[in-house]
């Protein structure tokens, strides 16, 4: 994710570099549309990369998907670094986007499937903070190289992404495969080669239980491991019997067994759609441009403020780590959206007076608007940076988890390329990144009204339709959708609570007791099992008392 953040942020500094504009002949207002296309075409690649994860994520497994995506990104980076014309740069941007889309559709799923419920939200938020760290680093790198003349000023920042590519190649092969991964059977590939990736979905129970035990730091005979394994087995069988293919979804079928597949896909994709429609890519790709053209700052000062803002963004995002489980997903999204709407409203008002002819305090209101760009990033970093990547991996069923996350990610990249001149009726036809330079040039302060309205609308949408997923096991969420058909969730206390419902805790306690009663012929295993049971029950009692 650090590579993703670096790759996303680095072009914000590149597009205002004189040598880049001269080399690719993209300078001047007459080339604003082409400049936007070259920048935004990256997201077309991301879109198709995320779509590719629909099938590749299940065929290859999580590890190989990430390694493939990183390899593709390497090729795209080389093409961009060596570009001397627009065609090669466009090809490089698309290829790099393909790899990034595949990675960003896979990594959050992998993270969620190998995490305990109490740590899942924190770990995905930390993953997104690594993204922000990469984004911040890219801003400082491009600011530093802006003092260097010639092509080094923009080519070297692109070269430096290979540091993160090398780290991925060195570390990913050593990470554990997901115990919930459920790819289709491929008889041409050996059993040994797939190892843990077959797991529960294809009857490899022992290997799956070993991975679960390793992730929990316990033994396979631990009643908690047995209970977790049986719940995943039950969910896998239920989804196998009641799940739907993509063709069924396209035809609008809802499926048997009340799995609420379409609703869950839409909820997951909706979070990423809202993330992009919040206006984040107006600033993440173009903050120096925004500060130069909308606020009227000099290039070097605009670059410096963008770099300082990235540090503020990173620091305030840390607030999400301890609070993503405490506050819950719903509250984080609602409060952050309200704050973002307020910031864009004040930015709109201040820039209106900054552009008003004859207004005597243009410098003061322009300076004040910068503060609200900073504050916008504070709200976004706390609430909307991590949760939209986490939510699709939690809300979708076992059989649809990779498809759902990929659809959510595809929605993310589609929306970045997704706002047209007819914004209110065809919101997803053109891309935010593509139209931002043109929008700033032609609409000026009115351009920011769009993002004010969108952010304000997200508050009631989340409140009405989005169930809470914090402090739930993934199997708890499957159970909720099997037992509840309510589209409006705001009146359901269990659906809105950031604490795990008592019914789920009691069910798990019963299953652990039942599984611990199985008699083993090995006295040592019995001894270990009883000790593990005592520890598990103590943790459950403490957790329940803390919730009460």
C-alpha positions as CSV (number, residue, x, y, z in Angstrom):
1,X,0.0,0.0,0.0
2,X,3.0,2.3,0.5
3,X,3.8,1.8,-3.2
4,X,0.1,2.6,-4.1
5,X,0.3,5.8,-2.1
6,X,3.6,6.8,-3.6
7,X,2.4,6.1,-7.1
8,X,-0.8,8.0,-6.5
9,X,1.0,11.1,-5.1
10,X,4.0,11.4,-7.3
11,X,2.2,12.6,-10.4
12,X,0.8,15.6,-8.5
13,X,4.3,17.0,-8.4
14,X,5.3,15.7,-11.9
15,X,2.4,17.5,-13.7
16,X,3.6,20.9,-12.6
17,X,7.3,20.3,-13.5
18,X,8.4,22.5,-16.4
19,X,10.7,19.9,-18.1
20,X,7.9,17.3,-18.0
21,X,5.4,19.7,-19.6
22,X,8.0,20.7,-22.2
23,X,9.2,17.2,-23.0
24,X,5.7,15.9,-23.6
25,X,4.4,19.2,-25.0
26,X,1.7,19.5,-22.4
27,X,2.2,23.1,-21.3
28,X,-0.4,25.8,-21.8
29,X,-4.1,26.1,-21.2
30,X,-4.8,24.6,-24.6
31,X,-3.4,21.2,-23.4
32,X,-5.3,21.0,-20.1
33,X,-7.6,18.3,-21.4
34,X,-4.7,16.1,-22.7
35,X,-2.8,16.7,-19.4
36,X,-5.8,15.5,-17.5
37,X,-6.1,12.4,-19.8
38,X,-2.5,11.4,-19.4
39,X,-2.8,11.7,-15.6
40,X,-6.2,10.0,-15.4
41,X,-5.6,7.2,-17.8
42,X,-3.7,5.5,-15.0
43,X,-7.1,4.9,-13.3
44,X,-8.5,3.2,-16.4
45,X,-5.7,0.6,-16.0
46,X,-6.6,0.4,-12.3
47,X,-10.2,-0.3,-13.2
48,X,-9.3,-3.2,-15.5
49,X,-6.7,-4.5,-13.0
50,X,-9.4,-4.6,-10.3
51,X,-11.8,-6.4,-12.7
52,X,-9.0,-8.9,-13.5
53,X,-8.9,-9.7,-9.8
54,X,-12.5,-11.1,-10.1
55,X,-11.0,-14.3,-11.5
56,X,-7.3,-14.1,-10.9
57,X,-7.8,-13.6,-7.2
58,X,-9.5,-16.9,-6.9
59,X,-7.3,-18.8,-9.4
60,X,-3.9,-17.7,-8.2
61,X,-4.7,-17.0,-4.5
62,X,-3.8,-13.8,-2.7
63,X,0.0,-14.1,-2.7
64,X,0.5,-14.8,-6.4
65,X,-2.0,-12.1,-7.3
66,X,0.0,-9.4,-5.4
67,X,3.3,-10.7,-6.9
68,X,1.8,-10.5,-10.4
69,X,0.4,-7.0,-9.8
70,X,3.8,-5.8,-8.6
71,X,5.5,-7.3,-11.7
72,X,3.0,-5.5,-14.0
73,X,3.6,-2.2,-12.1
74,X,7.3,-2.6,-12.6
75,X,6.8,-2.7,-16.3
76,X,4.6,0.3,-16.3
77,X,7.1,2.3,-14.2
78,X,9.9,1.6,-16.6
79,X,7.7,2.8,-19.5
80,X,6.9,6.0,-17.7
81,X,10.5,6.7,-16.7
82,X,11.8,6.3,-20.2
83,X,9.0,8.2,-21.9
84,X,9.7,11.1,-24.3
85,X,6.3,11.3,-25.8
86,X,2.6,11.2,-24.8
87,X,1.8,7.8,-26.4
88,X,4.5,5.9,-24.4
89,X,3.6,7.8,-21.2
90,X,-0.1,6.8,-21.7
91,X,0.9,3.2,-22.2
92,X,3.1,3.3,-19.1
93,X,0.3,4.8,-17.0
94,X,-2.2,2.1,-18.2
95,X,0.2,-0.8,-17.5
96,X,1.1,0.6,-14.1
97,X,-2.6,1.0,-13.3
98,X,-3.3,-2.6,-14.3
99,X,-0.9,-3.8,-11.7
100,X,-2.0,-1.4,-9.0
101,X,-5.7,-2.3,-9.6
102,X,-4.9,-6.0,-9.1
103,X,-2.9,-5.3,-5.9
104,X,-5.5,-2.9,-4.3
105,X,-8.3,-5.4,-5.0
106,X,-6.4,-8.2,-3.4
107,X,-4.4,-6.8,-0.4
108,X,-7.4,-5.7,1.8
109,X,-9.1,-9.0,1.3
110,X,-6.0,-10.9,2.2
111,X,-5.5,-8.7,5.3
112,X,-9.1,-9.1,6.5
113,X,-9.1,-12.9,6.0
114,X,-6.0,-13.4,8.1
115,X,-7.0,-11.1,10.9
116,X,-8.9,-11.6,14.2
117,X,-12.1,-9.6,14.4
118,X,-10.8,-7.3,17.1
119,X,-7.7,-6.5,15.0
120,X,-9.1,-6.6,11.5
121,X,-10.2,-2.9,11.3
122,X,-7.0,-1.7,12.9
123,X,-4.8,-3.6,10.5
124,X,-6.6,-2.4,7.4
125,X,-6.4,1.2,8.7
126,X,-2.7,0.7,9.3
127,X,-2.5,-0.6,5.7
128,X,-4.1,2.6,4.5
129,X,-1.8,4.7,6.7
130,X,1.1,3.0,4.9
131,X,-0.6,4.3,1.7
132,X,-0.6,7.8,3.1
133,X,3.1,7.5,4.2
134,X,3.9,6.7,0.5
135,X,1.8,9.7,-0.6
136,X,3.5,12.0,1.9
137,X,7.0,10.7,0.8
138,X,6.2,11.3,-2.9
139,X,5.2,15.0,-2.1
140,X,8.5,15.6,-0.3
141,X,10.5,13.8,-3.0
142,X,8.9,15.9,-5.8
143,X,9.4,19.1,-3.8
144,X,13.0,18.3,-3.3
145,X,13.7,17.4,-6.9
146,X,11.8,20.6,-8.0
147,X,15.1,22.4,-7.3
148,X,17.0,20.2,-9.7
149,X,16.9,21.3,-13.4
150,X,16.2,19.1,-16.3
151,X,14.5,15.7,-16.7
152,X,15.9,14.4,-13.3
153,X,13.3,16.6,-11.6
154,X,10.5,14.3,-12.7
155,X,12.2,11.1,-13.8
156,X,14.0,10.4,-10.6
157,X,10.8,10.5,-8.4
158,X,9.3,7.9,-10.7
159,X,12.5,5.7,-10.4
160,X,12.3,5.7,-6.6
161,X,9.1,3.6,-6.6
162,X,11.3,0.6,-7.3
163,X,12.4,0.7,-3.7
164,X,8.9,-0.4,-2.6
165,X,8.6,-2.8,-5.5
166,X,11.8,-4.5,-4.3
167,X,10.5,-4.7,-0.7
168,X,7.3,-6.4,-2.0
169,X,9.2,-9.0,-4.0
170,X,11.4,-9.7,-1.0
171,X,8.6,-10.1,1.6
172,X,5.4,-11.3,0.0
173,X,6.6,-14.9,-0.7
174,X,7.1,-15.4,3.0
175,X,3.6,-14.4,4.1
176,X,0.9,-16.9,4.9
177,X,-1.9,-17.6,2.4
178,X,-5.5,-16.8,3.5
179,X,-7.2,-19.7,5.3
180,X,-10.5,-18.6,3.8
181,X,-9.3,-18.5,0.2
182,X,-11.5,-20.5,-2.0
183,X,-10.4,-20.8,-5.6
184,X,-11.9,-23.2,-8.1
185,X,-10.3,-26.6,-8.5
186,X,-7.6,-26.7,-11.2
187,X,-6.5,-30.3,-11.8
188,X,-3.5,-29.3,-13.9
189,X,-1.9,-27.6,-10.9
190,X,-0.4,-29.8,-8.2
191,X,-1.8,-30.0,-4.7
192,X,1.5,-29.1,-3.2
193,X,1.8,-25.9,-5.3
194,X,-1.5,-24.6,-4.1
195,X,-0.7,-25.5,-0.4
196,X,-2.9,-23.5,1.9
197,X,-4.8,-21.8,-0.9
198,X,-7.1,-24.8,-1.4
199,X,-8.0,-25.0,2.3
200,X,-11.5,-25.2,3.6
201,X,-13.3,-24.4,0.3
202,X,-11.8,-27.6,-1.2
203,X,-11.8,-29.8,1.8
204,X,-8.2,-29.2,3.0
205,X,-9.4,-28.8,6.6
206,X,-6.2,-29.8,8.4
207,X,-4.0,-27.3,6.5
208,X,-6.6,-24.6,7.0
209,X,-6.8,-25.3,10.8
210,X,-3.0,-25.2,11.0
211,X,-2.9,-21.7,9.4
212,X,-5.6,-20.5,11.7
213,X,-3.7,-21.9,14.7
214,X,-0.5,-20.3,13.5
215,X,-2.2,-16.9,13.0
216,X,-3.6,-17.1,16.6
217,X,-0.4,-18.3,18.1
218,X,-2.0,-21.5,19.5
219,X,-2.3,-25.2,18.8
220,X,-4.6,-26.9,16.3
221,X,-6.5,-28.7,19.1
222,X,-7.5,-25.3,20.7
223,X,-11.4,-25.3,20.9
224,X,-11.4,-21.8,19.4
225,X,-9.5,-23.1,16.3
226,X,-11.9,-26.0,15.9
227,X,-14.9,-23.6,16.3
228,X,-13.5,-21.2,13.8
229,X,-12.8,-23.9,11.3
230,X,-16.4,-25.4,11.6
231,X,-18.0,-22.0,11.2
232,X,-15.9,-21.4,8.0
233,X,-16.8,-24.9,6.8
234,X,-20.5,-24.2,7.4
235,X,-20.3,-20.8,5.6
236,X,-18.4,-22.4,2.7
237,X,-21.0,-25.1,2.3
238,X,-23.8,-22.7,2.6
239,X,-22.3,-20.4,0.0
240,X,-21.6,-23.3,-2.3
241,X,-25.2,-24.4,-2.2
242,X,-26.7,-20.9,-2.3
243,X,-24.1,-18.7,-4.0
244,X,-24.5,-17.1,-7.4
245,X,-22.4,-16.7,-10.5
246,X,-21.6,-13.4,-12.2
247,X,-24.2,-14.4,-14.9
248,X,-26.9,-14.8,-12.2
249,X,-26.0,-11.3,-10.8
250,X,-26.1,-9.8,-14.3
251,X,-29.5,-11.3,-14.8
252,X,-30.7,-9.8,-11.5
253,X,-31.2,-13.0,-9.6
254,X,-31.2,-12.8,-5.8
255,X,-30.3,-16.4,-5.2
256,X,-31.6,-19.0,-2.8
257,X,-30.9,-19.1,0.9
258,X,-31.3,-15.4,1.5
259,X,-27.6,-14.5,1.2
260,X,-28.4,-10.9,0.1
261,X,-25.6,-11.1,-2.4
262,X,-26.5,-8.1,-4.6
263,X,-27.3,-5.9,-1.6
264,X,-23.9,-6.7,0.0
265,X,-22.1,-6.1,-3.3
266,X,-23.8,-2.7,-3.7
267,X,-23.0,-1.7,-0.1
268,X,-19.3,-2.6,-0.5
269,X,-19.0,-0.9,-3.9
270,X,-20.9,2.1,-2.5
271,X,-18.3,2.9,0.1
272,X,-15.6,3.2,-2.5
273,X,-17.9,5.2,-4.8
274,X,-18.5,7.6,-2.0
275,X,-14.8,7.8,-1.2
276,X,-14.0,9.0,-4.7
277,X,-17.0,11.3,-5.0
278,X,-15.9,13.0,-1.8
279,X,-13.4,14.9,-4.0
280,X,-10.2,13.4,-2.6
281,X,-8.6,13.0,-6.0
282,X,-9.2,16.6,-6.8
283,X,-6.5,17.3,-4.2
284,X,-4.4,14.1,-4.1
285,X,-3.5,14.2,-7.7
286,X,-3.7,18.0,-8.2
287,X,-3.1,19.8,-4.9
288,X,-0.2,21.9,-6.2
289,X,-2.3,22.7,-9.3
290,X,-5.2,23.7,-7.1
291,X,-3.1,25.9,-4.9
292,X,-1.5,27.5,-7.9
293,X,-4.6,28.1,-10.0
294,X,-7.4,28.4,-7.5
295,X,-5.6,30.0,-4.6
296,X,-3.0,31.9,-6.6
297,X,0.2,30.7,-4.9
298,X,3.7,30.4,-6.4
299,X,4.8,27.0,-7.6
300,X,7.5,26.4,-5.0
301,X,5.2,27.5,-2.1
302,X,2.4,25.3,-3.5
303,X,4.7,22.3,-3.6
304,X,5.9,23.0,0.0
305,X,2.3,23.3,1.3
306,X,1.3,20.1,-0.5
307,X,4.2,18.3,1.2
308,X,3.4,19.8,4.6
309,X,-0.3,18.9,4.2
310,X,0.7,15.3,3.5
311,X,2.5,15.1,6.9
312,X,-0.6,16.5,8.6
313,X,-2.7,13.9,6.7
314,X,-0.5,11.1,7.8
315,X,-0.5,12.2,11.5
316,X,-4.2,12.6,11.8
317,X,-4.8,9.3,10.0
318,X,-3.2,7.6,13.0
319,X,-6.4,8.5,15.0
320,X,-8.2,5.9,13.1
321,X,-6.1,3.0,14.4
322,X,-7.4,2.9,18.0
323,X,-10.9,4.2,17.1
324,X,-11.9,2.2,14.0
325,X,-13.2,-0.6,16.3
326,X,-14.2,1.7,19.2
327,X,-16.3,4.2,17.1
328,X,-17.3,1.7,14.4
329,X,-17.4,2.0,10.6
330,X,-20.7,3.9,10.5
331,X,-19.8,6.7,12.9
332,X,-16.4,7.2,11.3
333,X,-17.9,7.6,7.8
334,X,-20.8,9.8,8.9
335,X,-18.8,12.2,11.1
336,X,-15.9,12.5,8.5
337,X,-18.4,13.1,5.7
338,X,-20.0,15.9,7.7
339,X,-16.6,17.5,8.3
340,X,-15.6,17.2,4.7
341,X,-18.8,18.8,3.5
342,X,-18.2,21.7,5.9
343,X,-14.6,22.2,4.7
344,X,-15.6,22.2,1.0
345,X,-18.4,24.6,1.7
346,X,-16.0,27.1,3.4
347,X,-13.4,26.6,0.6
348,X,-16.1,27.4,-1.9
349,X,-17.1,30.6,-0.1
350,X,-13.6,31.8,0.4
351,X,-12.5,31.1,-3.2
352,X,-15.7,32.9,-4.4
353,X,-14.4,36.1,-2.6
354,X,-10.9,35.4,-3.7
355,X,-12.0,35.6,-7.4
356,X,-14.4,38.5,-6.9
357,X,-13.2,41.6,-8.7
358,X,-12.5,44.5,-6.5
359,X,-12.7,42.6,-3.3
360,X,-10.1,44.2,-1.0
361,X,-9.1,41.1,1.0
362,X,-8.4,38.5,-1.7
363,X,-5.1,37.6,-0.2
364,X,-6.6,36.9,3.2
365,X,-9.4,34.8,2.0
366,X,-7.1,32.8,-0.3
367,X,-4.8,32.1,2.7
368,X,-7.8,31.0,4.8
369,X,-8.9,28.5,2.1
370,X,-5.6,26.7,2.4
371,X,-6.4,25.9,6.1
372,X,-9.6,24.2,5.1
373,X,-7.8,22.1,2.4
374,X,-5.6,20.9,5.3
375,X,-8.6,20.3,7.5
376,X,-10.4,18.4,4.8
377,X,-7.5,15.9,4.8
378,X,-7.8,15.6,8.5
379,X,-11.4,14.4,8.3
380,X,-10.7,12.2,5.3
381,X,-7.7,10.6,6.9
382,X,-9.6,9.7,10.0
383,X,-12.8,8.4,8.4
384,X,-12.7,7.9,4.7
385,X,-9.2,6.8,3.9
386,X,-9.3,3.3,5.5
387,X,-12.9,2.3,6.0
388,X,-14.0,2.1,2.3
389,X,-11.2,-0.4,1.7
390,X,-12.1,-2.4,4.8
391,X,-15.8,-2.5,4.4
392,X,-16.2,-4.4,1.1
393,X,-13.9,-7.2,2.5
394,X,-16.1,-7.5,5.5
395,X,-19.6,-7.1,4.2
396,X,-19.5,-9.6,1.3
397,X,-20.1,-13.3,1.7
398,X,-17.3,-15.9,1.6
399,X,-17.9,-16.9,-2.0
400,X,-18.2,-13.2,-3.1
401,X,-15.5,-11.7,-0.9
402,X,-12.9,-11.4,-3.7
403,X,-15.5,-10.4,-6.3
404,X,-17.0,-7.9,-3.9
405,X,-13.7,-6.3,-3.0
406,X,-12.7,-6.3,-6.6
407,X,-16.0,-4.7,-7.5
408,X,-15.5,-2.1,-4.8
409,X,-12.0,-1.4,-6.0
410,X,-13.2,-1.2,-9.6
411,X,-15.9,1.2,-8.4
412,X,-13.1,3.2,-6.7
413,X,-11.1,3.5,-9.9
414,X,-14.1,4.0,-12.1
415,X,-15.2,6.9,-10.0
416,X,-11.8,8.5,-10.1
417,X,-12.5,8.6,-13.8
418,X,-16.1,9.3,-13.2
419,X,-17.6,12.8,-13.3
420,X,-18.8,14.4,-16.5
421,X,-20.1,17.8,-17.6
422,X,-23.5,16.2,-16.9
423,X,-22.4,15.4,-13.4
424,X,-25.8,15.0,-11.8
425,X,-27.2,12.6,-14.4
426,X,-24.1,10.7,-15.6
427,X,-21.8,10.8,-12.6
428,X,-19.7,7.8,-13.7
429,X,-19.1,8.5,-17.4
430,X,-15.9,10.6,-17.2
431,X,-13.2,10.7,-14.6
432,X,-12.6,13.1,-11.7
433,X,-9.0,13.2,-12.5
434,X,-9.5,13.9,-16.1
435,X,-11.9,16.8,-15.6
436,X,-10.2,18.4,-12.6
437,X,-7.8,20.7,-14.6
438,X,-10.6,21.7,-16.9
439,X,-13.1,22.2,-14.1
440,X,-10.7,24.4,-12.1
441,X,-10.0,26.5,-15.3
442,X,-13.6,26.9,-16.5
443,X,-15.8,26.7,-13.3
444,X,-13.3,28.2,-10.9
445,X,-14.9,28.4,-7.4
446,X,-18.1,26.8,-8.5
447,X,-16.2,23.5,-9.1
448,X,-16.0,23.0,-5.4
449,X,-19.8,23.2,-4.9
450,X,-20.0,19.7,-6.4
451,X,-17.9,18.1,-3.6
452,X,-19.8,20.0,-0.9
453,X,-23.1,18.5,-2.1
454,X,-21.7,15.0,-2.4
455,X,-20.2,14.9,1.0
456,X,-23.3,16.3,2.7
457,X,-25.4,13.5,1.0
458,X,-23.2,10.7,2.3
459,X,-24.3,11.3,5.9
460,X,-27.9,10.2,5.5
461,X,-26.9,7.4,3.1
462,X,-24.6,5.8,5.6
463,X,-27.0,6.3,8.5
464,X,-30.0,4.7,6.6
465,X,-28.4,1.8,4.7
466,X,-25.1,0.7,6.2
467,X,-24.9,-2.0,8.9
468,X,-22.0,-1.9,11.3
469,X,-19.2,-4.5,10.8
470,X,-16.9,-3.5,13.7
471,X,-16.0,-6.2,16.3
472,X,-17.7,-8.9,14.2
473,X,-16.2,-12.1,12.8
474,X,-16.8,-12.4,9.1
475,X,-19.1,-15.3,9.8
476,X,-21.2,-13.1,12.1
477,X,-21.8,-10.8,9.2
478,X,-22.9,-13.8,7.0
479,X,-25.3,-14.8,9.8
480,X,-26.7,-11.2,10.0
481,X,-27.7,-11.1,6.4
482,X,-29.1,-14.6,6.5
483,X,-31.4,-13.6,9.4
484,X,-32.2,-10.0,8.5
485,X,-33.8,-8.7,5.3
486,X,-34.1,-5.0,6.4
487,X,-32.7,-2.6,3.8
488,X,-33.0,0.3,6.3
489,X,-30.8,-0.5,9.3
490,X,-31.0,2.6,11.4
491,X,-33.7,1.2,13.7
492,X,-31.9,-2.1,14.3
493,X,-29.8,-1.7,17.4
494,X,-27.6,-4.8,16.7
495,X,-27.0,-3.6,13.1
496,X,-25.9,-0.1,14.3
497,X,-23.9,-1.1,17.4
498,X,-20.1,-0.9,17.2
499,X,-19.9,-3.8,19.8
500,X,-20.4,-7.4,18.9
501,X,-24.0,-8.5,19.6
502,X,-24.5,-10.7,22.7
503,X,-26.2,-13.4,20.6
504,X,-23.1,-13.9,18.6
505,X,-20.9,-14.1,21.7
506,X,-23.2,-16.6,23.4
507,X,-23.3,-18.8,20.2
508,X,-19.5,-18.9,20.0
509,X,-19.2,-19.8,23.7
510,X,-21.6,-22.7,23.2
511,X,-19.7,-24.0,20.2
512,X,-16.4,-23.7,22.0
513,X,-17.7,-25.7,25.0
514,X,-19.2,-28.3,22.7
515,X,-16.0,-28.7,20.7
516,X,-13.9,-28.8,23.9
517,X,-15.9,-31.8,25.1
518,X,-14.6,-34.1,22.3
519,X,-12.6,-36.8,24.0
520,X,-9.1,-37.3,22.7
521,X,-7.0,-40.5,23.2
522,X,-3.9,-38.3,23.7
523,X,-3.6,-37.0,27.3
524,X,-1.2,-34.2,26.3
525,X,-3.7,-32.9,23.7
526,X,-6.5,-33.1,26.4
527,X,-4.3,-31.1,28.8
528,X,-3.5,-28.4,26.2
529,X,-7.1,-28.3,25.0
530,X,-8.4,-27.7,28.6
531,X,-5.8,-24.9,29.2
532,X,-6.8,-23.3,25.9
533,X,-10.5,-23.5,26.7
534,X,-10.0,-21.8,30.0
535,X,-8.0,-19.0,28.4
536,X,-10.6,-18.6,25.6
537,X,-13.5,-18.5,28.1
538,X,-11.7,-16.0,30.3
539,X,-11.1,-13.8,27.2
540,X,-14.8,-14.0,26.2
541,X,-16.0,-13.2,29.7
542,X,-13.6,-10.2,29.9
543,X,-14.7,-9.1,26.4
544,X,-18.4,-9.3,27.3
545,X,-17.9,-7.5,30.6
546,X,-16.0,-4.7,28.8
547,X,-18.8,-4.4,26.2
548,X,-21.5,-4.3,28.9
